[in-house]
Amino acid sequence: EDKVVQSPLSLVVHEGDTVTLNCSYEVTNFRSLLWYKQEKKAPTFLFMLTSSGIEKKSGRLSSILDKKELSSILNITATQTGDSAIYLCAVEANAGGTSYGKLTFGQGTILTVHP
Amino acid sequence: DTGVSQDPRHKITKRGQNVTFRCDPISEHNRLYWYRQTLGQGPEFLTYFQNEAQLEKSRLLSDRFSAERPKGSFSTLEIQRTEQGDSAMYLCASTRQRTGNTGELFFGEGSRLTVL
């Protein structure tokens, strides 16, 4: 059974700090790893990673995948109070050569950024 | 608003009652998913539709659960004889089929079920 573990489970920082969130996975026939941000209700997409060692970047957020170590990190620099949210990591497996969006999520990291 | 919409947003019911949730996906999306999220956990896959065909169901989806997408547009998730363990947020997501990786799923804001 596919499995995703995130660490830490929660993190409290002050504005301006840099944080690193971790995600490790076990999946048969890995296809992609995705990061989502969940503020109130709906998870919103951040990144999709398929190739090892290639950094995806969006503003102050960046992420990289290490297929050898079966892990990924999400970095947030110069944190702001608006970054407070649950960050979810998910993996997608190949299914008979096709992809259909069945994601296995980790339990999430709760990030709290204080002013 | 052209996002994924779910209704109702919150449902409180007594154990043993039936409940039905509705999801309206983004209009051009042919793939629709139901996930369930309990407190402190990430979403768990329940089922998936491509157009009107239900192509996979998780073993989490007991025989009390049924999902439909009759015309390949909106979907309903019905839970019969609710139990307290069914209390959770039910999330719907949609995406458009594409070659290669599925990529981004667009989630609705969820329907929170509380079973008393």
Interface residues (C-beta under 8 A of the other chain):
Chain A: V4 R31 S32 L34 Y36 K40 K41 A42 P43 T44 F45 M48 T50 L88 A90 E92 S99 Y100 G101 K102 L103 T104 F105 G106 Q107 G108
Chain B: G3 V4 R31 Y33 G40 Q41 G42 P43 E44 F45 Y48 Q50 L55 E56 M89 L91 A93 T95 G100 N101 T102 G103 E104 L105 F106 F107 G108 E109 G110
